[in-house]
């Protein structure tokens, strides 16, 4: 696999899902789980499969993404040939950023043409999962597929503004594909998780054909119109999958990390890599109480923290009670503060004696750098 597959990751495609957190960053660089960014899951899945060249398709607000990825050494992608390659949002034919996935693919045709790998794995950053990419590519080869789309069985309606459901037959070949169908609560359906495998030459030819025909949508103009003529197969992923389609989803899936079985599935076995920050161990001072929480390095806790995720460098003052909350990097909680169902972005300061509360379906969000 190391010499036969190249990766492509879209960093901005789903920014509108959680505008509160993607206002100053890409979806790919949204913090998650105390020390990770959303791109770490897609990127680590590729690296664990032996992929050594990954193109990151950017669009805007990607300064934090560049800072997070650096040279790629944490993912063993600091290489003279290949490694992490940031792909600009412009093509040779236009100076305007892409507006659709197909336009983005048109813009990276040069990158694909100059590669020599047999296959391309395309992934978005809205999904949190530990997926064996190598197994998907082997499945693609065995089926002789033109396109292989990864799906996960769901029972709750999808909140995304754009999603695809798949209908495979007993062999795995798709007999139907729907965009934004109406889903009834409790009814199971196969949700496409925005991971796809194609041969590199097939993808290049598909893009060139789309250009000549004036197509604008990869889903509507290529997938749905050719489901009967192309060999499009579905690969079912049966493990834990968390799609981030809204702020409610982000909060709920973050809180699921407090379950041991979820952590074991996401982080057991092969590693999920991320940027290393050499911080001092966390301090728990006299009077502090910690229950069922994830505490990252560099934190200082004097109060009570229950059912929470604290990112690196967070400080919780004396007498404060923080419950069911996500406190991001280098935020400071003063003394005698009461927080419940709160999400703070980075570098937030909450002064003494403040009381803030949201709920599970509508967490109280505090934007980056604010002082309350």
Order of alpha helices (4+ residues) and beta strands (2+ residues): beta-alpha-beta-beta-alpha-beta-alpha-beta-alpha-alpha-beta-beta-alpha-beta-beta-beta-beta-alpha-beta-beta-alpha-alpha-beta-beta-beta-beta-beta-beta-beta-beta-beta-beta-beta-beta-beta-beta-beta
